[in-house]
Amino acid sequence: MRIAGILLAAGRSRRMGRPKLSLELAPGRPLGAETLGRMLACPRLDRVVAVVRPDDDLRWAEPVRAADRGGRLVFAACERFAEGMAFSLRRGLAEAEAFGTPDAVLVALADQPFIDAELLDSLIEAYASDRSLDFAACRDGEEARPPALLGASMFGPIARLVGDRGARGLLADPRRKGALVEPRSAIAFVDIDTPEDLKRAVRLRR
C-alpha cells in the first residue's frame, strides 16, 4: 500500500500575529520542523509533501531537510493559500499524485507538534485492516480530527473542496465509512495558534 503524507503548512498565522512555523519550541527546533520531522519519522509514508506559501523561505524546515537522506520530502507552493485550507489540501493531493496515485494520503497540520510516528502508524493500521474504509482519523470525543488518513475514495471529493474547512465536512459525512483512533494522550491535539499556545507547547515539550 502506497501512502503519501501531506503536511498543511501554508496558514496565514493571523492569531499569532507573525509567521509561526519558525518560532522555536526548543533551541534549534522551529515549530514547523518539529511536526515535519515527526511525519518523516513514519517509515510507512513513501513521500511527505509539505504545502507552503509561495513566499515561504523554508528556513524553518532546514533541520529536517538536512536529515532527509532518502529524498522523501517535497515542498509544494500553494498559490491559493489565502482562499482557505481546502486549496492547500488540494495542492498537496495534486503533488502527491504527480509521483503516481497513492492508495491513501495521511494529512497533518503543521502546528500540531506533538503527533508522533506511533500515532500515524496506528491510523495506517486501522485503514489497512479494513480496505472498505474511506478514512481513518483521530478520535476527540465523538469527533474526527487530524491527523487523518484519507483513502483514494476521498480523492475526488477532496479535489472539489473550497473554503477553510479542509476535509472536516467529508469526515463528518454519514455516507463516508471511517475508523476513529484514540491517541494515547490528548497532547496530540495541541495546536499552536496564539502566543499563549506557544508558551504552553514549550512547557509541554520540556
PAZAPA-4460 file (N, C-alpha, C; in steps of 0.05 Angstrom, whole numbers, plus 32768, in hexadecimal, padded with zeros to 4 digits):
% residues 206
    n_x    n_y    n_z   ca_x   ca_y   ca_z    c_x    c_y    c_z   seq   type   mol
   8011   7FE8   8000   8000   8000   8000   8012   8019   8000     1      M     A
   800D   802B   7FED   801D   8043   7FEB   800E   805A   7FF8     2      R     A
   801B   8066   800B   800F   807C   801A   8021   8094   8019     3      I     A
   8016   80AB   8012   8025   80C4   8013   801C   80D5   802A     4      A     A
   802E   80E2   8037   8028   80F5   804C   8024   8111   8040     5      G     A
   8011   8120   804B   800C   813C   8043   800D   814D   805C     6      I     A
   8020   815F   805E   8021   8172   8075   8016   818D   806B     7      L     A
   8001   8196   8078   7FF5   81B0   8070   8004   81C6   8080     8      L     A
   8015   81D5   8071   8026   81E8   807E   8025   8204   8070     9      A     A
   800D   820A   8065   800A   8223   8056   7FF8   8237   8064    10      A     A
   7FF4   8233   807E   7FE1   8245   808C   7FEB   8261   808E    11      G     A
   7FD9   8274   8095   7FE0   8290   8096   7FE9   829A   80B1    12      R     A
   7FE6   8289   80C6   7FEF   8290   80E1   7FE3   82A9   80EB    13      S     A
   7FCA   82AE   80E5   7FBD   82C7   80EC   7FBB   82CB   810B    14      R     A
   7FB4   82B6   8119   7FB1   82B8   8137   7FCC   82BA   8145    15      R     A
   7FE1   82B0   8138   7FFC   82B3   8144   8007   82CF   8140    16      M     A
   7FFF   82DC   812A   8009   82F7   8124   8023   82F7   8115    17      G     A
   802F   82E0   8110   8048   82DE   8101   804A   82C2   80F7    18      R     A
   805A   82BC   80E3   805D   82A1   80D9   8066   828E   80F0    19      P     A
   8058   8279   80F3   805D   8268   810B   806E   8250   8107    20      K     A
   8072   8247   80EE   8081   822F   80EA   809E   8231   80F2    21      L     A
   80A9   8249   80F2   80C5   824D   80FA   80C8   8252   8118    22      S     A
   80B2   8255   8127   80B4   8259   8144   80BE   8240   8151    23      L     A
   80D1   8243   8164   80DE   822B   816F   80CF   8220   8187    24      E     A
   80CD   8205   8187   80C3   81F7   819F   80DA   81F0   81B1    25      L     A
   80F1   81EE   81A6   810A   81E9   81B5   8121   81F4   81A3    26      A     A
   8138   81F9   81AF   814E   8204   819F   8154   81F3   8186    27      P     A
   8152   8201   816F   8158   81F3   8156   8141   81E1   814B    28      G     A
   812A   81E2   8158   8113   81D2   8150   80FB   81E3   814B    29      R     A
   80F9   81EF   8133   80E1   81FE   812C   80C8   81ED   812C    30      P     A
   80B1   81FA   8131   8098   81EC   8132   8093   81DB   8118    31      L     A
   8097   81E7   8101   8091   81D8   80E8   80A3   81C0   80E5    32      G     A
   80BD   81C3   80ED   80D0   81AD   80EA   80C8   8196   80FD    33      A     A
   80BE   819D   8114   80B6   8188   8127   80A1   8176   811B    34      E     A
   808C   8182   8110   8076   8172   8105   807F   8163   80EC    35      T     A
   808D   8170   80DB   8096   8164   80C2   80A9   814C   80C8    36      L     A
   80BA   8150   80DC   80CC   813A   80E3   80BE   8122   80EE    37      G     A
   80A8   8126   80FC   8099   8110   8106   808B   8101   80F0    38      R     A
   8083   810F   80DB   8077   8101   80C4   808C   80F0   80B6    39      M     A
   80A3   80FC   80B2   80B8   80ED   80A4   80C2   80D5   80B4    40      L     A
   80BD   80D6   80CE   80C5   80BF   80DF   80B3   80A7   80DC    41      A     A
   809D   80AA   80CD   808B   8094   80C8   8095   8086   80AE    42      C     A
   80A1   806E   80B0   80AE   8062   8098   809A   8058   8084    43      P     A
   8080   8056   808B   806C   804C   8078   8062   8061   8065    44      R     A
   806B   8079   8069   8064   808F   8056   8079   808F   8040    45      L     A
   8070   8089   8027   8083   8089   8010   808F   80A4   800B    46      D     A
   807F   80B8   800F   8087   80D4   8009   8078   80E6   801C    47      R     A
   8084   80FD   8022   8076   8111   8032   8076   812B   8023    48      V     A
   805E   8135   801D   805B   814E   800F   8054   8164   8023    49      V     A
   8065   8178   8025   805F   818F   8036   8054   81A5   8025    50      A     A
   803B   81AD   802A   802E   81C2   801A   8033   81DD   8028    51      V     A
   8040   81EF   801A   8049   8208   8026   8040   8220   8015    52      V     A
   8043   8238   8021   803D   8250   8013   8052   8256   7FFE    53      R     A
   804B   8263   7FE8   805F   8269   7FD3   8077   827A   7FDD    54      P     A
   8072   828B   7FF1   8087   829D   7FFB   8096   8291   8013    55      D     A
   8092   8278   8019   809F   826B   8030   80BD   8266   8029    56      D     A
   80CF   8270   803A   80EC   826B   8034   80F5   8250   803E    57      D     A
   80E4   8241   804C   80E9   8226   8054   8100   8223   8069    58      L     A
   8108   8239   8075   811D   8237   8089   8115   8226   80A0    59      R     A
   80FB   8226   80A7   80F2   8216   80BD   80F5   81F8   80B8    60      W     A
   80F7   81F0   809F   80F9   81D4   8098   8116   81CA   8096    61      A     A
   812A   81DC   8099   8145   81D4   8094   814E   81BC   80A5    62      E     A
   8147   81BB   80BF   8150   81A4   80CF   8147   8189   80C4    63      P     A
   812F   8189   80B8   8124   8170   80AD   812F   816B   8091    64      V     A
   8131   817F   8081   813B   817C   8065   8158   8170   8066    65      R     A
   8168   8178   8079   8183   816E   807B   8184   8151   8082    66      A     A
   816F   8147   8090   816F   812C   8099   8160   8119   8085    67      A     A
   8155   8124   8070   8145   8114   805D   8157   8107   8049    68      D     A
   8163   80F1   8051   8177   80E3   8040   8169   80D4   8029    69      R     A
   8150   80CC   802D   8143   80BB   8019   8134   80CB   8004    70      G     A
   8134   80E5   8005   8126   80F5   7FF1   8108   80F2   7FF2    71      G     A
   80FD   80ED   800A   80E0   80E9   800D   80D1   8103   800F    72      R     A
   80DF   8119   8015   80D2   8132   801B   80CF   8143   8002    73      L     A
   80B7   814D   7FFD   80B1   815F   7FE6   80A2   8177   7FF1    74      V     A
   80A8   818E   7FE6   809A   81A7   7FED   8089   81AF   7FD5    75      F     A
   8070   81B7   7FDB   805D   81BF   7FC6   8051   81DA   7FCE    76      A     A
   8056   81EE   7FBE   804B   8209   7FC3   802D   820A   7FBB    77      A     A
   801D   8215   7FCC   8000   8218   7FC6   7FFA   8235   7FC0    78      C     A
   7FF5   823C   7FA7   7FF0   8257   7F9F   7FD5   8261   7FAB    79      E     A
   7FC3   824F   7FB1   7FA8   8258   7FBB   7FA5   8253   7FD9    80      R     A
   7FBB   8254   7FE7   7FBA   824E   8004   7FA7   8261   8013    81      F     A
   7FA5   827A   800A   7F95   828D   8019   7F77   8288   8016    82      A     A
   7F6F   8276   8003   7F53   8270   7FFF   7F49   825A   8012    83      E     A
   7F5B   824F   8022   7F51   823B   8035   7F61   8221   8034    84      G     A
   7F5F   8212   804A   7F6E   81F9   804D   7F68   81E5   8037    85      M     A
   7F4F   81E6   802C   7F48   81D2   8018   7F5B   81D4   8000    86      A     A
   7F64   81EC   7FF9   7F76   81EE   7FE2   7F92   81E3   7FE8    87      F     A
   7F9A   81E6   8001   7FB4   81D9   8009   7FB2   81BB   8007    88      S     A
   7F9C   81B0   8010   7F98   8193   800F   7F98   818A   7FF2    89      L     A
   7F89   8198   7FE2   7F88   8191   7FC5   7FA4   8192   7FB8    90      R     A
   7FB3   81A7   7FBF   7FCE   81A9   7FB4   7FE0   8192   7FBD    91      R     A
   7FDE   818B   7FD7   7FED   8174   7FE1   7FE6   815A   7FD3    92      G     A
   7FCD   8155   7FCF   7FC4   813D   7FC1   7FCE   813C   7FA5    93      L     A
   7FCC   8153   7F97   7FD6   8154   7F7B   7FF3   814E   7F79    94      A     A
   8003   8158   7F8C   8020   8153   7F8C   8026   8136   7F92    95      E     A
   8017   812B   7FA5   801A   810E   7FAC   8014   80FD   7F94    96      A     A
   7FFF   8104   7F85   7FF7   80F4   7F6E   800B   80F7   7F57    97      E     A
   801A   810C   7F57   802D   8111   7F41   8043   80FB   7F41    98      A     A
   8047   80EE   7F58   805B   80D9   7F5A   804E   80BD   7F57    99      F     A
   8035   80BC   7F4E   8026   80A3   7F4C   8011   80A3   7F61   100      G     A
   7FF8   809D   7F58   7FE1   809F   7F6B   7FE5   808C   7F83   101      T     A
   7FE5   8097   7F9B   7FE8   8086   7FB2   7FCE   8078   7FB9   102      P     A
   7FCF   8064   7FCB   7FB7   8057   7FD5   7FA9   8068   7FE9   103      D     A
   7FB8   807A   7FF7   7FAD   808B   800B   7FC0   80A1   8011   104      A     A
   7FB6   80B7   801D   7FC8   80CC   8027   7FC3   80D0   8045   105      V     A
   7FD8   80D6   8053   7FD6   80DB   8070   7FDB   80F9   8074   106      L     A
   7FC6   8107   807D   7FC7   8124   807F   7FCB   812D   809C   107      V     A
   7FDE   813F   80A0   7FE3   814A   80BB   7FE6   8169   80B8   108      A     A
   7FE2   8176   80CE   7FE5   8194   80CF   8000   819B   80DA   109      L     A
   800D   81AF   80CE   8028   81B7   80D6   802A   81C2   80F2   110      A     A
   8013   81CA   80FD   8015   81D5   8119   800C   81C1   812E   111      D     A
   800E   81A7   8127   8009   8192   813A   8023   8183   8140   112      Q     A
   8034   818E   8152   804F   8184   8155   8051   816A   8166   113      P     A
   803B   8161   8172   803D   814A   8183   8031   8131   8178   114      F     A
   802B   8131   815E   8025   8118   8151   803F   8107   8150   115      I     A
   803D   80ED   814E   8055   80DD   814C   8051   80C7   8138   116      D     A
   8068   80BA   8132   8067   80A5   811E   8055   808E   8126   117      A     A
   8053   8089   8140   8042   8073   814A   8025   8079   8144   118      E     A
   801C   8092   8149   8001   8099   8143   7FFB   8097   8125   119      L     A
   800D   80A1   8115   8009   809F   80F8   8008   8082   80EF   120      L     A
   8019   8071   80FA   8018   8055   80F3   7FFE   8048   80FB   121      D     A
   7FF3   8050   8112   7FD9   8045   811B   7FC3   804C   8108   122      S     A
   7FC4   8063   80FC   7FB0   806B   80E7   7FB3   8059   80CE   123      L     A
   7FCC   8055   80C7   7FD1   8044   80AF   7FC7   8027   80B5   124      I     A
   7FCC   801D   80CD   7FC4   8002   80D4   7FA5   8000   80D3   125      E     A
   7F98   8014   80DE   7F7A   8013   80DE   7F6F   8012   80C2   126      A     A
   7F7B   8022   80B0   7F72   8022   8094   7F79   8008   8086   127      Y     A
   7F91   7FFE   808A   7F9A   7FE6   807D   7F8A   7FCD   8085   128      A     A
   7F7F   7FCE   809D   7F70   7FB6   80A7   7F55   7FB4   809B   129      S     A
   7F4B   7FC9   808E   7F30   7FC9   8082   7F30   7FDC   806A   130      D     A
   7F36   7FD1   8053   7F39   7FE1   803B   7F1E   7FEC   8031   131      R     A
   7F08   7FE5   803E   7EEE   7FF1   8037   7EEB   800D   8043   132      S     A
   7EFE   8015   8054   7EFD   802F   8061   7F03   8045   804D   133      L     A
   7EF6   805C   8051   7EFD   8074   8042   7F14   8083   8050   134      D     A
   7F15   8081   806B   7F29   8090   807A   7F2E   8084   8095   135      F     A
   7F43   808C   80A1   7F49   8086   80BE   7F53   80A0   80C9   136      A     A
   7F47   80A9   80DF   7F4E   80C3   80EB   7F51   80C0   8109   137      A     A
   7F5C   80D4   8116   7F5F   80D4   8133   7F44   80DA   813F   138      C     A
   7F3F   80CE   8156   7F26   80D2   8165   7F2A   80E7   817B   139      R     A
   7F19   80FB   817B   7F18   810E   8190   7EFB   810F   819A   140      D     A
   7EF5   80FF   81AE   7ED9   80FA   81B5   7ECB   80EA   819F   141      G     A
   7EB7   80F5   8193   7EAA   80E8   817D   7EB1   80F5   8162   142      E     A
   7EC4   8108   8163   7ECB   8117   814B   7EE5   810C   813F   143      E     A
   7EE5   810C   8124   7EFD   8104   8115   7F0F   811D   8112   144      A     A
   7F29   811A   8118   7F3B   8130   8116   7F55   8127   8109   145      R     A
   7F64   813B   80FE   7F7E   8133   80F3   7F92   812E   810A   146      P     A
   7FA7   811F   8103   7FAD   8113   80E9   7F98   8100   80E0   147      P     A
   7F95   80FD   80C6   7F82   80EB   80BA   7F8D   80DF   80A1   148      A     A
   7F87   80C5   809D   7F8E   80B7   8085   7F76   80B6   8073   149      L     A
   7F79   80BF   805A   7F62   80C0   8047   7F68   80AD   8030   150      L     A
   7F56   809A   802C   7F59   8087   8017   7F54   8092   7FFC   151      G     A
   7F5A   8083   7FE7   7F57   808C   7FCB   7F3A   8093   7FC5   152      A     A
   7F27   8087   7FD3   7F0A   808D   7FCE   7F04   80AA   7FD5   153      S     A
   7F16   80B7   7FE4   7F11   80D3   7FEC   7F1F   80E7   7FDA   154      M     A
   7F2F   80DD   7FC7   7F3F   80F0   7FB7   7F2D   8101   7FA5   155      F     A
   7F19   80F6   7F99   7F06   8106   7F89   7EF9   811C   7F99   156      G     A
   7EEC   8115   7FAF   7EE0   812A   7FC0   7EF5   813F   7FC9   157      P     A
   7F0D   8137   7FD0   7F22   814A   7FD9   7F27   815E   7FC3   158      I     A
   7F29   8155   7FAA   7F2F   8166   7F93   7F1A   817B   7F8E   159      A     A
   7F02   8177   7F9A   7EEC   818B   7F97   7EE8   819C   7FAF   160      R     A
   7EF8   8199   7FC4   7EF5   81A9   7FDC   7EFB   81C6   7FD7   161      L     A
   7EED   81D7   7FE6   7EF3   81F4   7FE6   7EF1   81FE   8003   162      V     A
   7EFC   8215   8009   7EF9   8221   8023   7F0E   8218   8037   163      G     A
   7F08   821D   8051   7F1C   821A   8066   7F18   8202   8077   164      D     A
   7F06   81F0   8070   7F00   81D9   8081   7F11   81C1   807B   165      R     A
   7F20   81C2   8065   7F2F   81AA   805E   7F1E   8192   805A   166      G     A
   7F26   817C   8065   7F17   8163   8062   7F03   815E   8079   167      A     A
   7F00   8171   808A   7EEE   816D   80A1   7ED2   8165   809A   168      R     A
   7EC7   8172   8085   7EAC   816A   807D   7EAB   814E   8072   169      G     A
   7EC0   8145   8064   7EC0   812A   8059   7EC1   8116   8070   170      L     A
   7ED0   811C   8085   7ED2   8109   809B   7EB8   8107   80AB   171      L     A
   7EA8   811C   80AA   7E8F   811C   80B9   7E78   8112   80A8   172      A     A
   7E7C   810C   808E   7E68   8103   807C   7E5F   80E7   8083   173      D     A
   7E46   80E2   808B   7E3E   80C7   8092   7E3F   80B2   807C   174      P     A
   7E42   80BC   8063   7E45   80A9   804D   7E61   809D   804B   175      R     A
   7E74   80A9   805A   7E8F   80A0   805A   7E94   808D   8071   176      R     A
   7EA2   8077   806B   7EA9   8063   807F   7EC5   8068   808A   177      K     A
   7EC6   806D   80A4   7EE0   8073   80AF   7EE5   8064   80C9   178      G     A
   7EFF   8063   80D1   7F07   8058   80EB   7F13   806F   80FB   179      A     A
   7F0D   8070   8115   7F18   8084   8126   7F2C   8077   8139   180      L     A
   7F44   8083   813B   7F5A   8079   814B   7F5F   808C   8162   181      V     A
   7F60   8080   817A   7F64   8090   8192   7F82   8094   8197   182      E     A
   7F8C   80AD   8197   7FA8   80B1   819D   7FAE   80A9   81BA   183      P     A
   7FC6   80A2   81BF   7FCE   809A   81DB   7FCA   80B2   81EE   184      R     A
   7FCD   80CA   81E4   7FCB   80E2   81F5   7FBE   80F8   81E5   185      S     A
   7FAE   8108   81F3   7FA1   811F   81E6   7FB5   8134   81DD   186      A     A
   7FCE   8131   81E5   7FE3   8144   81DD   7FE6   8144   81BE   187      I     A
   7FDE   812E   81B2   7FE0   812C   8195   7FCF   8142   8187   188      A     A
   7FBA   814B   8195   7FA8   815F   8189   7FB1   817C   818E   189      F     A
   7FC7   817F   819D   7FD0   819B   81A2   7FD8   81A7   8188   190      V     A
   7FCC   81BE   8181   7FD5   81CD   816A   7FDC   81E9   8174   191      D     A
   7FEB   81F7   8164   7FF7   8210   816D   7FED   8227   815B   192      I     A
   7FDB   8237   8165   7FD0   824D   8156   7FD6   8268   8162   193      D     A
   7FDC   8269   817C   7FE0   8283   818A   7FFA   8282   8199   194      T     A
   8004   829A   81A2   801C   829A   81B3   8019   828A   81CC   195      P     A
   8001   8289   81D8   7FFC   8279   81F0   7FFE   825B   81EA   196      E     A
   7FF4   8253   81D2   7FF7   8237   81CA   8015   822F   81C7   197      D     A
   8025   8242   81BD   8041   823C   81B9   804F   8239   81D4   198      L     A
   8049   824A   81E7   8055   8247   8202   804E   822C   820F   199      K     A
   8035   8224   820C   802C   820B   8217   803B   81F4   8209   200      R     A
   803E   81F5   81EE   804B   81E0   81E0   8069   81DD   81E8   201      A     A
   8076   81F4   81EC   8092   81F4   81F5   8094   81E6   8210   202      V     A
   8081   81EB   8222   8081   81DD   823C   807C   81BF   8239   203      R     A
   8069   81B8   8228   8063   819C   8223   807B   818D   8217   204      L     A
   8089   819A   8205   809F   818C   81F8   80B6   8187   820C   205      R     A
   80B9   8199   8220   80CE   8195   8233   80C8   817C   8244   206      R     A
***
